[in-house]
Amino acid sequence: MLRFLALLVFLSFASPLRAGGKVTVAAAADLKFALEEIVTQFHKTHPGDQVETIYGSSGKFHAQIRQGAPYDLYFSADIAYPLALAAAGYAASEVKPYAVGRIVLWSPLLDARKLQVQDLVAPQFKRIAIANPKHAPYGKRAEEALRAAGVWEKVQDRLVFGENIAQTAQFVQTGNAQIGILALSLARHPELANKGGYGLIPEKLYHPLEQGFIITRRAAGNPLAASFSAYMGSPEARAVMVKYGFALPAESAGK
């Protein structure tokens, strides 16, 4: 009898409670601040679950998922990337629009609210930071705005390219560029907003930056991935997105 009881005690310690779920989210760098708040809120009702976030270039994540990278959800700053993955069979959900992004001029040294894209030709801007247009949607939109304003050729040799929009902001923060074309969602965070001003770039100068996400094929049947996907449509999550300057898809369509 004592041996039996001892065995029960041993098993009670050797068999811990079921671990919570875990998902890995690959997200465009413009979501850095907004998604961190959303994940924190989500944990309040899912305390045993783990949501790991990795931020970077939408284009690079797109390529990595095709190569088998272990991401469960993919948030792209350009909805074209998840649409392409879904069409190729890499998605376990429909593509869900979650926001429309905007680009701004930002500098910690001066009030960019008084500047226009055309002003970037001024000699004081020896280095101008934008994300790499080859794989970063915000970089592509920055190039579109510079071309539409007729200054691309004039400033091209002064451009410094960030691998993603977060690194682009870092270039300006650290003085490696005097000004940058950034995501509004980053410029609104106190870390940047308290150091200089930002100026919205007119939307007529670039194509709409519609953003979308998918649950990847890897996460098919993962209940935590489904729960987090659903939470992105909640009033709490949508309020955070608006706080950081994102237009919500329905609102954008109604303009």
Buried (B, 14 or more C-beta within 10 A) or exposed (E): EEEEEEEEEEEEEEEEEEEEBEBBBBBBBBBBBBBBBBBEBBEEEBEEBBBEBEBBBBBBBBEBBEEEBEBBBBBBBBBBBBBBBBEEEBBBBEBBBBBBBBBBBBBBEBEBEEBBBEBBBEEEBEBBBBBBBEBBBBBBBBBBBBBBBEBBEEBEEBBBBBBBBBBBBBBBBEEEBBBBBBBBBBBBBEEBEEEBBBBBBBBEBBEBBBBBBBBBBBBEEBEBBBBBBEBBEEEEBBEBBBBBBBBBBEEBEEE
